[in-house]
Amino acid sequence: MKNNPVGLGKQLLHAGYINQEQLDSALYFQKTEGSLLGEILVSHGYMTKEKLDDFVSSNSSAHLGELLMHYGYLSADQFREALSYQQKYGGRLGTICVSLGFLTERQLENVLKKHSIVHSKLGDELLSQGIITPEQLNNALEMQKRSGGRLGEIFVFMEYVTQEQLYRILANQQDLGRPGKNAAPVRNDSLPYELAQKYKAVLLRNEKKHAVIGVVEKLGDLPVRELSGYLHKPVEQVLISDAEKYGFWEQIYNEQEAKISIFGLYDENPEYSAIVTFTSAQVTVLLGLALLILAGVMINWKALILGLCIFFQLIYLLMAMMKFVIVLKGARNNTQLRYSDEEIHAVKETDLPVYTLLIPVYKEKEVISQLIERIKKMDYPKHKLDVRILLEENDIETIQIIKSMDLPFYFTMIVVPESKPQTKPKACNYGLLQARGEYVVIYDAEDRPEPDQLKKAYLAFKELSQEYVCVQAKLNYFNSDQNILTKVFTQEYSMWFELLLVGIMQMNVPIPLGGTSNHFKMSFLRSVGGWDPFNVTEDADLGIRLYQYHYKTAILDSRTWEEANSKTKNWIRQRSRWIKGYMQTFFVHMRRPVELYKKIGFRGFVGYIAMIFGTPFLPLINPIFWALFVIWILTKAQWIQSMFPGILYYVALIQMVVGNFIFIYMNMLGTYYVIKDCARKKQYPFSYKIIKYGLFVPFYWILMSVAAYKALFQFFINPYYWEKTQHGLTEGAPETAEGMKTKIREKTD
Amino acid sequence: MHQVESKNVDKSHKVWNRWGLFIIIFVMETIYGIYLGYFKNVLLGDSVSRTANAFYVLYCKPYRLTSMGLIWNPLPSILQLPFILASKLWRPIATKGIGAAIVSALFAAWQGKVLLDTFKAFKIERLFSLLITGLFCFNPYIFFYGANGMSEMMASAFIIKIVCSLVLWMKEGKGSQLIEIGIGFVGMFLTRYESIPFSVAVCLAMCLHIFFQKKEKRGCLDRKKELFYYMEATMWVTFLPMIYTVLVWLFYNWMITGDPLYFMDSGYSISAYANYYSGYGGYTGALIYVWQRSWPFFMLIGGVLLVRFFSKRFLKIDTLIFLILALGNILFIYDRIAKNLSAGYVRYFCYPFIVAIAWLPYELSEMKGIRRRFSVGIVSGTLALTMIFFAWAFQYSETMREDTLLMVPGNSGEVADYINSNLKNEKILMDSYRTYYVVMNINNINNVVTSCNPDFKESVKDPEGNGIDYLVVPEKGSYGNMDALNRAYPKLYQNGADWCKEVASIGEFKIYKVLK
C-alpha cells in the first residue's frame, strides 16, 4: 500500500477502469449524496463490485479504508463514520476504527502487514503529488545545501507548500495522524505542565480506551511509555506544527506560563528578585542612617554637613576617576569584536543555529510594521529564525494590526496574558519559555538592527571562550538631527557605547547591559532564570547577575539604530524608569553586601558601586552642589566656604572643573568617533554638525536630575510601574546608505 | 579575539630604546641642572620666580594655591609643589633650583621619548631616529633649557607633543590623536600664553589639511557643507580642552580678583611691562631685532625646505602647513615686539626649531630608500650646524647669551642673610615681585608679609597700623618700578620717608625700619 493520498477516482481513471465523464458524474453524485465514491460507481453501473474489489486488493495505492472494506472488516457506513470522526478530531483511520469498535487491533495489523507502506522522501512525495515542481524541488535542495535546515521548513519558507500540506505529508511519512478541524486541547485533566514541556506534547483527546496527543516531533518508545503510564491508556500521536502547538498550548498553559514568567526567578533565586524592594535588613540600615543623620543634626549640624560633603566628594572623585580611566582605555585599546564583510560572507549558513528574536511590543502600532520589514531583510536564513512578537493581552489595537499582517511562518505572535507586573522583562520571560533558538536577542519595536548583526553575533560566540554568554551590540539613534534633545541624547549614547562600555569591558567589572540588542546563549538565560520581571531595568540587573556567575560580555561592532526621545516629557519618563531600575538593581544585589563582595571581588564591587549606585545617586546630589555653587558666586557666603575646608576644597574644585568637563568632552568625542567610524564603513547616519551641541550637556544634566527625583518618588510609591515611552515621534528616517546620504544632503543644503 | 587596530610594530624599535634615552636625558639634565644651580649658582630669574610662586603656596600662611599668583601660567609652579614640600627638609631643593631642574629635566626627557615614539610610529629606521633625536636633545640650547628650570622646556615638550600628534593625525586620522593635541594645548596654555597664537596656527594647519586631503573629503560625502561641519567638529574636539582651560583661567581671575583679565591688566602683568620695553624701531627695526636672535632657529626649517625642494614636494600643501606651524608663533611675537608690547628674549624665538624637529618624522616618512637617507643627511647636517653654533654662541655671542645672564636679583642672598641674622623676629614687609629670592631664603617665613599674604595691600597702605617693623625696597628702575612699595611710595627709595628709617643698603635693596 503506497502512502499516496491521490483519490480512488483518479486511480481508477489512470488504470482505465472508468473514463473522465464517468468520474465527473460520480464525483457530482458524491457531492450531492455524500456516499462513498466506490459505492456510487457501482450503483451507477460504471463498474462492477468485483472489479472494484479486485482493483482495491491489487492496487498498491489503495487507502486503508478501502482495504478494510475490501476485507470486510468495515462497512461503508462505518467507514463514513470513521472518516467523519477523523476529519473532526484527527488521528489515524485505523486507530479510530479500533477505538470505535469497528474492528480489532489484530485485524488492523493483518491488513497493514499485507499492505506495507512504502515511504518516499519528502521532496519526492511532494513532487509525486504534484504539489511542487521539479524546479522548486531543486531550488529548495540548493537552499538546503547552502543554508542547512529542514527541507520542509525551506519549502514553507519559499512558499512552495503550505504548513498544512507539509505536515500532512510529514505525518504520513512518520505514520502519524494529524489533528482534525475540531481538534482542541483537553483543558481539564490536561498533561502536567512539566511533562508537556518535557516532550512538547499537548493532550488533544482523552477517550476511554486511548488518548491522542499532539507532538511537534514523533516521540520514541520511552516518552510514549511515560505518557501512557501517566494517562493509564495507550497514546496515539498526531503531528502538529509549531503554530498549532502554540495555539493549543496557549489555551491550556498560558496562565501557568504567565506565573512562571512572573515568579520563575523568585521561586528559583528569590535573592535576585526585585519583588521585594527593601529587605528588612535594608530597612533597618536605612532607618539607622536616618537616625544617625538626625542625631548629627542635633549634636553638630556643621560637622554633619562637612561629613556629608566629604562623603559626596569621595563619590564624585571615585566616579570621575573611574570614568576617566574607562574613557582612556576605551579610546586607546579597542576590544570590540569586528568582522569584515569577507568574514561574514564566508560564514557557512549550514552551521548557523536557530536564532530566537524576542520583540516585546506594547502600543507600538506606529513602528512595529517597520521592524517586521527589517527583520525580513536580515541576513540570516529565515527558516532558522524564531521571531516571537510579544504582545500584551490588553493591547487590542496592536494585536489586531499584527493579526492583519501576513506574517511569514517564522514569526510567532505571542499574547502575554494580562497580569501584574506588566513589564517588558515579564513578556520576554514568557516568550522565552517556548523559544527554540540556540541564541536569543531582544529587539524593541522601534529598533533598526544592522542586517548582518545576527551573523556577527554568531561569529563572536564561536570565537569567544565559553564564559562569554552575552554579546552586546552598540545602540545609537537615527533621529539625532531632530532637535537639541536628540542631538545630546545621541552624544550620550555614542559616548557610552563607543568609549565607556568598551573601556568597562577591559576593567573586568560588572556591565549594565543595554536595553536591546543583547545577544545571549539560550542555555545561560534559562539557567539563571531569565529576566527579573519586577525590575524596570532588567538588562542592567541581568548584567550584574551575569557577572556574579563569572560570565562575561563582549562588545560587538554592529549597531542597532533606535529612536531618540525628542520630547522632553517623554524623555523624562524614560530616563526616570532607567534610574528607578538602577535603584532597584542596587538594592537587590546589596541585600548581602559581604556575600556579593566575596563573589565579585574588590574590583567588581567597586565597579558595581560606581555603575549601579553612582548612576542614580549623582543626578540626585548634583542639584544640591549646583545650587551651592551659584549661591557662593553670588554671595561668597562664609558658611559655604566652611563646607570645603583645606584639601577638600581642592578635591571638589578639581572635580568640578575637570570632572564636569571630561563628561561633556567625552560625549562629543564619542559621537565624533561614531560618525567617523560610520563614514569609514560608508554609512552616514549623522552630520558632524551635531558635535557642537555637546556643549548643551549641562542642561541635559538638569533634565537627568528631574528624572532622578521622579524616579526616587516612584521607587517608593510604585517600584514596578513601567513608564511607557512613546515612539514614532520622528519623521521617517532613511533606510539605506543612499537614503542617509540624501538625508544629510538635504539637511546641510 | 579580533583586535580593532593592527599595531604597526617595528620590531627594531624596542621599548628600552625609547625609555633608555628618556633615562639618559633625564639623568644628564638633572645632573647638569644641579651643577648649574647648586654648584655654580646659575639661577635664572624667571626660573626661580616660578619656584618662588610654588614656594609661597606651602610656606606662606594661609596655605592656599592662590598664593601662586595669577599672572604667570600656573603649571610650572604646580609641578614644583612636591619639591617645595621636600625643601622643608632641605631648603636648597627650592633655593638652588634643584626641584626646578628636575621638572625641566623630566620634560626634556619626555620630549625625547615623544620624538622617538613618533619616529617609530612612522616606521623610521632606529639609527636615523636616534641620531636626529640625539642631535636635538643634546643641542646646547635645548640641553641648557632642559636643566635650568625655565618654563621653555615644558613649552617645548608640549609643542613637540602637539606637532607629533598632529602629523600622526595627518597620516592616520585617529580620534585619539586629536585628544593628544588637545591635552597638549592644555598643558601648553597652563605653561605659556604663546599657546594661543600657536593654537591658531595649528587650527589653520588642520583646516588646510582637511580641505586639501582627498581622504578627509571622502568621509564627508564630497559635500562642502558637510566638509565644513567636519572641520568645525574636528576643531571642537581638538581645541575644546584648551578653550575650556582658558575660560576657567578667566573665571578664576574674575572670582579671585574681580577682573577676568587680571593676568593681562594688573600691575605685574605683561601689559605693565610694556611701559619699560625700549623701542625696537617699528616693524623694520623689529624685523632686524628678531632676525638677529632667531636665525639659528631657522636652520632646521631651511633643512626641511631643502629636503622638500630636492624631493620635488616643495609645492605641496603640507609645505604651507609646515611653514604656518613653524612661523605662526614667531610672527605673533614679532608683531608684539614691533608694537612694543613684548620683550624680545632669544628664547621667545626658538619655536621654529622645535616645530621643525617634531615635523621630521612625518617628513622622512614621505620618502623611502636613498631619498630618505639623503634627507636624513641634510637634516642631520643642519642639526649638527645648529649644535655647533650654540656651543659657540653660549660662550661668545653676546646676543645669544643675554637670556642666560638674567639671574635672580643680585644680593638677594645677602639681604636674606641680613634678615636671618638681625631681624629674625621682626615683621618684614616686602613685595615678592623683586624680592622673591630673598623670601625663599628667609628662615622665619611667618614673619614676612609679602604679595601672597591676605593683608599685604593693607600693610602697604599702612605699614605701622598693620604692625610692620621693617620694609625691603628694591631700587627703582625697569623692574623696581613695579614693586608695590615703590608704586605706593615713589620717593621712598631715593629720599626716604619720615615714617621710616634706612637701616641697611645691600646691592639694589634698602631695608627700612618703620618708626612707631
Interface residues (C-beta under 8 A of the other chain):
Chain A: A331 R332 N334 T335 Q336 L337 R338 Y339 E463 L464 A554 D557 I633 Y650 V657 F661 Y665 M668 L669 Y672 Y673 I675 K676 A679 R680 Y684 S687 Y688 K689 I691 K692 G694 K741 I744 R745 T748 D749
Chain B: M1 H2 Q3 V4 E5 L65 G173 G175 S176 L178 I179 R218 G219 C220 L221 R223 K225 E226 Y229 Y230 E232 A233 T234 W236 V237 L240 P241 Y244 V248 M255
